[in-house]
Amino acid sequence: MTDTPASGTLPTAHPGTGAVALVESPVQLLNVLEWAHIHPPAIPAARDGRAHDGAAAPVREPAALPLTVVVLSPADPTSRGQLRRMAELARDEGAVVRWYEARGGRGGLLRTAVALAPLLLRVRLLVIGDPFSRLVQVLLPLCRAKRLTVVDDGTATMEFTEILTRGGRLVRWHRSGRRRSPVDAAFGVFATAARRRLTPGRRRHVELFSAMPATPPAGMALRTNRFAWTRSRFGPPSVLDGTDLIGTSLVETGVVDPGHYAAVVAELAATYGAKRYFAHRKEAPDKLHRLAAETGLEIVRPDLPLELVARRGPTGRRVLSFPSTVVHTLPLVLDGTGVAVTVVDIDPAWLTAGATPRAHTFLAGITHSARDLHNLPPAARPTG
């Protein structure tokens, strides 16, 4: 489905004549809009992977490109609802939005690839939100663009740059310790090709647009996302006395034990007097019902990414979060509002027997980097 762009801040043209963005989640689309808000130019990375300072000469690029957003729709209803809201915002900014049911039954991926082939073959700049996505990895060979941009898909960005640097497989941390299935092996061909395609080369310019503490490999351009679009379009929020608690999908991904998680949430709510629990879009309804019954928390299902919800407000004076993307993004979004973000450590005792060996190390790295970069205080240590 093709939608006509509305008048807005982005130049418009026929789909595919400028930049094409492949997105599968609301956060990816938010970060595409953030990228489009300040693009161009990008700053070339130094050979050690760090960005040059502001005095460095920027890459000479053409005027901002018309943007086509290709939504590869996920299956879960909450993500789809948030994506539709984000698609409305993208149209308001002047982007063309195309929606594809790439997971829509048998043959959905093949139909999507055939439909997108003409668009991807002629695009000048490709923007992707999740280099680990099998959908994206299958579609990448269809694209001949010499310029690629990777925007944040949360903490996955940190893994992506690490894997490119060491030359590993494009596999997320919570899956890396599992035995490979025949399907994994089949898609491994595409994953290997995607890693090569996303590695900077003499004839291939790759840019990273990120709010995360990610260190790109040598030769990759780096531009910092400071959520300028979000801050200019929304808020500042009204600030409420009290505490908001942000949920996580670590139970759903098999990392944290459900019983430990429920006990920790109850203890945090009692300690800080939290009243609202902002659910992650992937949290299971039965888990949320249990939390509401056992803690008395009001369960809030956000209709937009949490960065926009928090910026619009109202927002509690303190926000408690487990290690996740928001411990890096909310301090930027809420800077100057008087809202304090606090990080809850994950105790190794909370992890399931099936959690990969790297799970606690990765989660602890998110926590420590957020505290170092944004000076975030630790939460009172719950026993779980």
DRENDO-1510 file (C-alpha; in Angstrom, 1 decimal, always signed):
<recs>
REC; n; res; u; v; w
REC; 1; MET; +0.0; +0.0; +0.0 .
REC; 2; THR; +1.4; +3.4; -1.0 .
REC; 3; ASP; +0.4; +6.6; +0.8 .
REC; 4; THR; +0.6; +10.1; -0.6 .
REC; 5; PRO; +3.0; +12.3; +1.5 .
REC; 6; ALA; +1.7; +15.2; +3.4 .
REC; 7; SER; +3.4; +18.6; +3.3 .
REC; 8; GLY; +6.1; +18.7; +6.0 .
REC; 9; THR; +9.8; +19.1; +6.6 .
REC; 10; LEU; +11.0; +16.5; +4.3 .
REC; 11; PRO; +11.2; +17.0; +0.5 .
REC; 12; THR; +8.9; +14.8; -1.4 .
REC; 13; ALA; +9.3; +13.0; -4.7 .
REC; 14; HIS; +8.4; +9.7; -6.3 .
REC; 15; PRO; +9.1; +6.7; -3.9 .
REC; 16; GLY; +12.6; +5.4; -4.2 .
REC; 17; THR; +14.2; +8.4; -5.8 .
REC; 18; GLY; +15.9; +9.4; -2.5 .
REC; 19; ALA; +16.2; +7.5; +0.7 .
REC; 20; VAL; +14.3; +4.3; +1.6 .
REC; 21; ALA; +14.0; +3.2; +5.2 .
REC; 22; LEU; +13.1; -0.4; +6.2 .
REC; 23; VAL; +11.5; -0.5; +9.6 .
REC; 24; GLU; +9.9; -3.2; +11.7 .
REC; 25; SER; +9.2; -1.5; +15.1 .
REC; 26; PRO; +7.9; +1.8; +16.4 .
REC; 27; VAL; +11.4; +2.7; +17.9 .
REC; 28; GLN; +13.1; +2.1; +14.5 .
REC; 29; LEU; +10.6; +4.5; +12.8 .
REC; 30; LEU; +11.1; +7.1; +15.6 .
REC; 31; ASN; +14.9; +6.9; +15.0 .
REC; 32; VAL; +14.4; +7.2; +11.2 .
REC; 33; LEU; +12.5; +10.4; +11.8 .
REC; 34; GLU; +15.2; +11.6; +14.1 .
REC; 35; TRP; +17.8; +10.9; +11.4 .
REC; 36; ALA; +15.8; +12.6; +8.7 .
REC; 37; HIS; +15.4; +15.7; +11.0 .
REC; 38; ILE; +19.1; +16.4; +11.0 .
REC; 39; HIS; +20.3; +14.8; +7.7 .
REC; 40; PRO; +22.6; +15.6; +5.9 .
REC; 41; PRO; +25.5; +15.6; +6.6 .
REC; 42; ALA; +27.3; +12.8; +8.5 .
REC; 43; ILE; +30.7; +13.1; +10.1 .
REC; 44; PRO; +33.3; +10.5; +8.9 .
REC; 45; ALA; +34.5; +8.3; +11.7 .
REC; 46; ALA; +38.2; +8.4; +12.5 .
REC; 47; ARG; +40.2; +5.2; +11.8 .
REC; 48; ASP; +39.8; +4.2; +15.4 .
REC; 49; GLY; +36.0; +4.3; +15.0 .
REC; 50; ARG; +35.4; +7.5; +16.9 .
REC; 51; ALA; +33.5; +10.4; +15.5 .
REC; 52; HIS; +35.5; +13.6; +14.7 .
REC; 53; ASP; +34.8; +16.7; +16.7 .
REC; 54; GLY; +32.7; +19.5; +15.4 .
REC; 55; ALA; +35.6; +21.2; +13.7 .
REC; 56; ALA; +36.0; +18.4; +11.2 .
REC; 57; ALA; +34.9; +18.9; +7.7 .
REC; 58; PRO; +31.6; +17.2; +7.0 .
REC; 59; VAL; +30.9; +14.9; +4.1 .
REC; 60; ARG; +29.7; +16.9; +1.1 .
REC; 61; GLU; +26.2; +15.5; +0.4 .
REC; 62; PRO; +23.3; +16.6; -1.7 .
REC; 63; ALA; +20.3; +18.3; -0.3 .
REC; 64; ALA; +18.1; +16.3; +2.0 .
REC; 65; LEU; +16.6; +13.3; +0.2 .
REC; 66; PRO; +12.9; +12.5; -0.1 .
REC; 67; LEU; +12.1; +9.7; +2.3 .
REC; 68; THR; +10.1; +6.5; +1.7 .
REC; 69; VAL; +9.4; +4.5; +4.8 .
REC; 70; VAL; +8.8; +0.8; +4.2 .
REC; 71; VAL; +7.0; -0.8; +7.2 .
REC; 72; LEU; +7.6; -4.5; +7.4 .
REC; 73; SER; +4.8; -5.1; +9.8 .
REC; 74; PRO; +5.3; -7.2; +12.9 .
REC; 75; ALA; +2.7; -9.7; +14.1 .
REC; 76; ASP; +1.9; -8.6; +17.6 .
REC; 77; PRO; -1.0; -6.1; +17.9 .
REC; 78; THR; +0.7; -3.7; +20.3 .
REC; 79; SER; +3.7; -3.1; +17.9 .
REC; 80; ARG; +1.3; -2.8; +15.0 .
REC; 81; GLY; -0.8; -0.2; +16.8 .
REC; 82; GLN; +2.3; +1.9; +17.7 .
REC; 83; LEU; +3.6; +1.6; +14.2 .
REC; 84; ARG; +0.4; +2.9; +12.7 .
REC; 85; ARG; +0.6; +5.9; +15.0 .
REC; 86; MET; +4.2; +6.5; +14.1 .
REC; 87; ALA; +3.4; +6.1; +10.4 .
REC; 88; GLU; +0.9; +9.0; +10.9 .
REC; 89; LEU; +3.7; +11.2; +12.3 .
REC; 90; ALA; +6.0; +10.2; +9.5 .
REC; 91; ARG; +3.4; +11.3; +6.9 .
REC; 92; ASP; +3.0; +14.6; +8.8 .
REC; 93; GLU; +6.7; +15.1; +8.3 .
REC; 94; GLY; +6.3; +14.6; +4.5 .
REC; 95; ALA; +7.5; +11.0; +4.2 .
REC; 96; VAL; +5.9; +8.4; +1.9 .
REC; 97; VAL; +4.8; +5.4; +3.9 .
REC; 98; ARG; +4.3; +1.9; +2.5 .
REC; 99; TRP; +3.0; -0.9; +4.7 .
REC; 100; TYR; +3.7; -4.5; +3.9 .
REC; 101; GLU; +2.5; -7.7; +5.6 .
REC; 102; ALA; +5.8; -9.4; +5.2 .
REC; 103; ARG; +4.9; -11.9; +7.9 .
REC; 104; GLY; +1.4; -12.4; +6.5 .
REC; 105; GLY; +1.1; -16.1; +6.2 .
REC; 106; ARG; +2.9; -18.5; +3.9 .
REC; 107; GLY; +4.7; -16.7; +1.1 .
REC; 108; GLY; +4.5; -13.3; +2.8 .
REC; 109; LEU; +8.3; -12.7; +2.7 .
REC; 110; LEU; +8.5; -13.8; -1.0 .
REC; 111; ARG; +5.6; -11.5; -2.0 .
REC; 112; THR; +7.2; -8.6; -0.1 .
REC; 113; ALA; +10.6; -9.2; -1.7 .
REC; 114; VAL; +9.0; -9.3; -5.2 .
REC; 115; ALA; +7.0; -6.1; -4.5 .
REC; 116; LEU; +10.0; -4.2; -3.1 .
REC; 117; ALA; +12.5; -5.3; -5.7 .
REC; 118; PRO; +11.9; -2.3; -8.1 .
REC; 119; LEU; +12.1; +0.2; -5.2 .
REC; 120; LEU; +15.3; -1.3; -3.7 .
REC; 121; LEU; +17.1; -1.6; -7.0 .
REC; 122; ARG; +16.9; +2.1; -7.7 .
REC; 123; VAL; +17.2; +3.6; -4.3 .
REC; 124; ARG; +20.2; +5.9; -3.7 .
REC; 125; LEU; +20.4; +5.6; +0.1 .
REC; 126; LEU; +19.1; +2.8; +2.3 .
REC; 127; VAL; +18.3; +3.2; +6.0 .
REC; 128; ILE; +17.7; +0.1; +8.1 .
REC; 129; GLY; +16.6; -0.2; +11.7 .
REC; 130; ASP; +17.6; -3.8; +12.5 .
REC; 131; PRO; +20.6; -5.5; +10.9 .
REC; 132; PHE; +19.8; -8.7; +12.8 .
REC; 133; SER; +16.4; -9.0; +11.1 .
REC; 134; ARG; +16.0; -11.9; +8.8 .
REC; 135; LEU; +13.6; -9.9; +6.7 .
REC; 136; VAL; +16.2; -7.1; +6.2 .
REC; 137; GLN; +19.0; -9.6; +5.6 .
REC; 138; VAL; +16.9; -11.3; +2.8 .
REC; 139; LEU; +16.1; -7.9; +1.2 .
REC; 140; LEU; +19.6; -6.4; +1.4 .
REC; 141; PRO; +20.9; -8.3; -1.7 .
REC; 142; LEU; +18.2; -6.5; -3.8 .
REC; 143; CYS; +19.7; -3.1; -2.9 .
REC; 144; ARG; +22.5; -1.6; -5.0 .
REC; 145; ALA; +22.8; +1.7; -3.0 .
REC; 146; LYS; +26.4; +2.7; -2.2 .
REC; 147; ARG; +25.2; +4.6; +0.9 .
REC; 148; LEU; +23.7; +2.8; +3.9 .
REC; 149; THR; +22.6; +4.1; +7.3 .
REC; 150; VAL; +21.9; +2.0; +10.3 .
REC; 151; VAL; +19.7; +3.7; +13.0 .
REC; 152; ASP; +19.1; +2.4; +16.5 .
REC; 153; ASP; +17.0; -0.6; +17.2 .
REC; 154; GLY; +17.7; -0.2; +20.9 .
REC; 155; THR; +20.6; -1.9; +22.6 .
REC; 156; ALA; +21.1; -4.1; +19.5 .
REC; 157; THR; +23.2; -1.3; +18.0 .
REC; 158; MET; +25.9; -2.1; +20.6 .
REC; 159; GLU; +26.0; -5.7; +19.6 .
REC; 160; PHE; +26.0; -4.8; +15.9 .
REC; 161; THR; +29.1; -2.7; +16.0 .
REC; 162; GLU; +30.9; -5.3; +18.2 .
REC; 163; ILE; +30.1; -8.1; +15.7 .
REC; 164; LEU; +31.2; -6.0; +12.7 .
REC; 165; THR; +34.5; -5.2; +14.5 .
REC; 166; ARG; +35.3; -8.8; +15.4 .
REC; 167; GLY; +33.7; -10.4; +12.2 .
REC; 168; GLY; +31.2; -12.6; +14.0 .
REC; 169; ARG; +27.7; -13.7; +13.1 .
REC; 170; LEU; +24.8; -11.3; +13.1 .
REC; 171; VAL; +23.0; -13.0; +16.0 .
REC; 172; ARG; +21.4; -11.3; +19.1 .
REC; 173; TRP; +23.0; -11.9; +22.5 .
REC; 174; HIS; +20.0; -13.8; +23.9 .
REC; 175; ARG; +20.1; -16.2; +20.9 .
REC; 176; SER; +23.8; -16.7; +20.5 .
REC; 177; GLY; +24.2; -19.6; +23.0 .
REC; 178; ARG; +21.4; -21.7; +21.5 .
REC; 179; ARG; +21.8; -24.6; +19.2 .
REC; 180; ARG; +21.4; -23.7; +15.5 .
REC; 181; SER; +18.3; -25.1; +13.8 .
REC; 182; PRO; +18.1; -26.0; +10.1 .
REC; 183; VAL; +16.3; -22.7; +9.6 .
REC; 184; ASP; +19.1; -20.8; +11.3 .
REC; 185; ALA; +21.6; -22.5; +9.0 .
REC; 186; ALA; +19.6; -21.7; +5.9 .
REC; 187; PHE; +19.3; -18.0; +6.9 .
REC; 188; GLY; +23.0; -18.0; +7.9 .
REC; 189; VAL; +23.9; -17.4; +4.2 .
REC; 190; PHE; +21.9; -14.2; +4.2 .
REC; 191; ALA; +23.3; -13.1; +7.6 .
REC; 192; THR; +26.9; -13.5; +6.3 .
REC; 193; ALA; +26.1; -11.6; +3.1 .
REC; 194; ALA; +24.4; -8.8; +5.2 .
REC; 195; ARG; +27.5; -8.5; +7.4 .
REC; 196; ARG; +29.6; -7.9; +4.4 .
REC; 197; ARG; +27.1; -5.5; +2.9 .
REC; 198; LEU; +27.1; -3.5; +6.1 .
REC; 199; THR; +30.8; -3.3; +6.5 .
REC; 200; PRO; +32.3; -0.1; +5.2 .
REC; 201; GLY; +34.4; -0.4; +2.1 .
REC; 202; ARG; +36.1; +1.6; -0.6 .
REC; 203; ARG; +33.0; +1.9; -2.7 .
REC; 204; ARG; +30.5; +1.6; +0.2 .
REC; 205; HIS; +29.7; +4.4; +2.7 .
REC; 206; VAL; +28.1; +3.1; +5.9 .
REC; 207; GLU; +26.8; +5.5; +8.6 .
REC; 208; LEU; +25.6; +4.8; +12.1 .
REC; 209; PHE; +23.0; +7.1; +13.7 .
REC; 210; SER; +22.9; +6.2; +17.3 .
REC; 211; ALA; +22.0; +7.4; +20.8 .
REC; 212; MET; +23.7; +4.3; +22.3 .
REC; 213; PRO; +27.3; +4.0; +23.5 .
REC; 214; ALA; +28.3; +2.1; +20.4 .
REC; 215; THR; +31.8; +2.2; +18.9 .
REC; 216; PRO; +31.6; +1.7; +15.2 .
REC; 217; PRO; +34.4; -0.1; +13.3 .
REC; 218; ALA; +37.0; +1.8; +11.5 .
REC; 219; GLY; +35.7; +3.6; +8.4 .
REC; 220; MET; +32.0; +3.7; +9.5 .
REC; 221; ALA; +30.6; +7.2; +9.8 .
REC; 222; LEU; +29.0; +8.1; +13.2 .
REC; 223; ARG; +26.4; +10.7; +14.0 .
REC; 224; THR; +24.9; +11.0; +17.5 .
REC; 225; ASN; +21.2; +11.0; +17.9 .
REC; 226; ARG; +20.2; +13.5; +20.6 .
REC; 227; PHE; +16.5; +13.3; +19.9 .
REC; 228; ALA; +16.3; +16.8; +18.4 .
REC; 229; TRP; +13.1; +16.0; +16.5 .
REC; 230; THR; +11.3; +14.6; +19.6 .
REC; 231; ARG; +12.4; +17.5; +21.8 .
REC; 232; SER; +11.3; +20.1; +19.1 .
REC; 233; ARG; +7.9; +18.4; +18.5 .
REC; 234; PHE; +6.7; +17.4; +22.0 .
REC; 235; GLY; +6.7; +18.7; +25.5 .
REC; 236; PRO; +8.2; +19.5; +27.8 .
REC; 237; PRO; +6.0; +17.3; +30.0 .
REC; 238; SER; +4.1; +18.2; +33.1 .
REC; 239; VAL; +5.9; +16.4; +36.0 .
REC; 240; LEU; +3.9; +14.5; +38.6 .
REC; 241; ASP; +5.0; +13.8; +42.2 .
REC; 242; GLY; +5.8; +10.1; +42.5 .
REC; 243; THR; +7.5; +7.3; +40.6 .
REC; 244; ASP; +6.8; +5.6; +37.3 .
REC; 245; LEU; +8.1; +2.1; +36.7 .
REC; 246; ILE; +9.1; +0.9; +33.2 .
REC; 247; GLY; +8.6; -2.7; +32.3 .
REC; 248; THR; +10.8; -5.0; +30.3 .
REC; 249; SER; +10.4; -8.1; +28.1 .
REC; 250; LEU; +13.3; -10.0; +29.7 .
REC; 251; VAL; +10.7; -12.5; +30.9 .
REC; 252; GLU; +9.3; -13.0; +27.5 .
REC; 253; THR; +12.7; -13.5; +25.9 .
REC; 254; GLY; +13.5; -16.3; +28.5 .
REC; 255; VAL; +16.2; -14.3; +30.3 .
REC; 256; VAL; +14.6; -13.5; +33.7 .
REC; 257; ASP; +12.4; -15.9; +35.8 .
REC; 258; PRO; +8.8; -14.8; +36.0 .
REC; 259; GLY; +8.5; -15.3; +39.7 .
REC; 260; HIS; +11.6; -13.3; +40.5 .
REC; 261; TYR; +10.5; -10.5; +38.2 .
REC; 262; ALA; +7.0; -10.2; +39.9 .
REC; 263; ALA; +8.7; -10.1; +43.3 .
REC; 264; VAL; +11.1; -7.4; +42.3 .
REC; 265; VAL; +8.4; -5.3; +40.7 .
REC; 266; ALA; +6.3; -5.6; +43.9 .
REC; 267; GLU; +9.3; -4.6; +46.1 .
REC; 268; LEU; +10.2; -1.6; +43.9 .
REC; 269; ALA; +6.6; -0.4; +43.8 .
REC; 270; ALA; +6.5; -0.6; +47.6 .
REC; 271; THR; +9.9; +1.0; +48.2 .
REC; 272; TYR; +9.4; +4.0; +45.8 .
REC; 273; GLY; +5.6; +4.3; +46.0 .
REC; 274; ALA; +5.2; +3.7; +42.3 .
REC; 275; LYS; +1.7; +4.0; +40.9 .
REC; 276; ARG; +2.1; +3.4; +37.2 .
REC; 277; TYR; +3.8; +0.6; +35.3 .
REC; 278; PHE; +4.5; +1.4; +31.6 .
REC; 279; ALA; +4.5; -2.0; +29.8 .
REC; 280; HIS; +6.9; -3.0; +27.1 .
REC; 281; ARG; +5.1; -3.6; +23.9 .
REC; 282; LYS; +6.1; -7.3; +24.0 .
REC; 283; GLU; +5.0; -8.1; +27.5 .
REC; 284; ALA; +2.5; -10.8; +27.8 .
REC; 285; PRO; -1.1; -9.9; +29.0 .
REC; 286; ASP; -1.2; -12.7; +31.6 .
REC; 287; LYS; +2.1; -11.4; +33.2 .
REC; 288; LEU; +0.7; -7.8; +33.3 .
REC; 289; HIS; -2.6; -9.0; +34.9 .
REC; 290; ARG; -0.5; -10.8; +37.6 .
REC; 291; LEU; +1.5; -7.6; +38.2 .
REC; 292; ALA; -1.6; -5.5; +38.5 .
REC; 293; ALA; -3.3; -8.0; +40.9 .
REC; 294; GLU; -0.2; -8.5; +43.1 .
REC; 295; THR; +1.1; -4.9; +43.2 .
REC; 296; GLY; -1.8; -2.6; +42.7 .
REC; 297; LEU; +0.1; -0.8; +39.9 .
REC; 298; GLU; -1.8; +0.8; +37.1 .
REC; 299; ILE; -0.7; -0.9; +33.9 .
REC; 300; VAL; -0.2; +1.6; +31.1 .
REC; 301; ARG; +0.0; +0.3; +27.5 .
REC; 302; PRO; +1.7; +3.1; +25.6 .
REC; 303; ASP; +0.4; +3.9; +22.1 .
REC; 304; LEU; +3.7; +5.3; +21.0 .
REC; 305; PRO; +7.4; +4.7; +21.9 .
REC; 306; LEU; +8.2; +5.5; +25.5 .
REC; 307; GLU; +10.4; +8.4; +24.4 .
REC; 308; LEU; +7.4; +10.2; +22.9 .
REC; 309; VAL; +5.1; +9.2; +25.8 .
REC; 310; ALA; +7.5; +10.5; +28.4 .
REC; 311; ARG; +8.2; +13.7; +26.5 .
REC; 312; ARG; +4.5; +14.5; +26.1 .
REC; 313; GLY; +3.8; +13.6; +29.7 .
REC; 314; PRO; +2.6; +13.7; +32.3 .
REC; 315; THR; +5.6; +11.9; +33.7 .
REC; 316; GLY; +6.6; +11.0; +37.3 .
REC; 317; ARG; +9.4; +12.9; +38.9 .
REC; 318; ARG; +11.3; +9.6; +39.1 .
REC; 319; VAL; +11.4; +7.0; +36.4 .
REC; 320; LEU; +12.7; +3.5; +37.4 .
REC; 321; SER; +13.9; +1.2; +34.6 .
REC; 322; PHE; +15.6; -2.1; +34.2 .
REC; 323; PRO; +18.6; -2.2; +31.9 .
REC; 324; SER; +17.2; -1.4; +28.4 .
REC; 325; THR; +17.4; +1.1; +25.6 .
REC; 326; VAL; +15.5; +3.7; +27.6 .
REC; 327; VAL; +18.2; +4.1; +30.2 .
REC; 328; HIS; +20.2; +5.8; +27.4 .
REC; 329; THR; +17.4; +7.5; +25.5 .
REC; 330; LEU; +15.2; +8.9; +28.3 .
REC; 331; PRO; +18.0; +11.0; +29.9 .
REC; 332; LEU; +18.3; +12.7; +26.5 .
REC; 333; VAL; +14.6; +13.2; +25.9 .
REC; 334; LEU; +13.9; +14.4; +29.5 .
REC; 335; ASP; +17.0; +16.5; +29.9 .
REC; 336; GLY; +16.1; +19.8; +31.7 .
REC; 337; THR; +12.6; +18.6; +32.7 .
REC; 338; GLY; +13.5; +17.7; +36.4 .
REC; 339; VAL; +12.7; +14.0; +35.8 .
REC; 340; ALA; +15.3; +11.6; +37.3 .
REC; 341; VAL; +15.9; +8.3; +35.6 .
REC; 342; THR; +17.1; +5.5; +37.9 .
REC; 343; VAL; +18.5; +2.1; +36.8 .
REC; 344; VAL; +17.6; -1.2; +38.5 .
REC; 345; ASP; +20.4; -3.8; +38.5 .
REC; 346; ILE; +19.7; -7.3; +37.3 .
REC; 347; ASP; +20.8; -9.8; +39.9 .
REC; 348; PRO; +22.2; -13.0; +38.4 .
REC; 349; ALA; +19.9; -15.0; +40.7 .
REC; 350; TRP; +16.9; -13.7; +38.7 .
REC; 351; LEU; +18.1; -15.3; +35.5 .
REC; 352; THR; +16.5; -18.5; +34.1 .
REC; 353; ALA; +18.5; -21.7; +33.6 .
REC; 354; GLY; +18.1; -21.2; +29.9 .
REC; 355; ALA; +19.7; -17.7; +29.8 .
REC; 356; THR; +22.8; -17.5; +27.7 .
REC; 357; PRO; +26.2; -17.1; +29.5 .
REC; 358; ARG; +26.5; -13.6; +28.1 .
REC; 359; ALA; +23.1; -12.4; +29.4 .
REC; 360; HIS; +24.2; -10.9; +32.7 .
REC; 361; THR; +27.4; -9.4; +31.3 .
REC; 362; PHE; +25.5; -7.7; +28.5 .
REC; 363; LEU; +22.8; -6.3; +30.8 .
REC; 364; ALA; +25.3; -5.1; +33.3 .
REC; 365; GLY; +27.2; -3.3; +30.5 .
REC; 366; ILE; +24.0; -1.4; +29.6 .
REC; 367; THR; +23.5; -0.4; +33.2 .
REC; 368; HIS; +27.1; +0.7; +33.8 .
REC; 369; SER; +27.4; +2.6; +30.6 .
REC; 370; ALA; +24.2; +4.5; +31.3 .
REC; 371; ARG; +25.4; +5.5; +34.7 .
REC; 372; ASP; +28.7; +6.6; +33.4 .
REC; 373; LEU; +27.3; +8.6; +30.4 .
REC; 374; HIS; +24.2; +10.1; +32.1 .
REC; 375; ASN; +25.2; +10.1; +35.7 .
REC; 376; LEU; +22.2; +7.9; +36.7 .
REC; 377; PRO; +21.8; +6.8; +40.3 .
REC; 378; PRO; +21.2; +3.1; +41.1 .
REC; 379; ALA; +17.9; +1.9; +42.5 .
REC; 380; ALA; +17.6; +0.5; +46.0 .
REC; 381; ARG; +18.7; -3.1; +45.5 .
REC; 382; PRO; +15.7; -5.4; +45.5 .
REC; 383; THR; +16.1; -8.9; +46.8 .
REC; 384; GLY; +13.7; -10.5; +44.3 .
</recs>
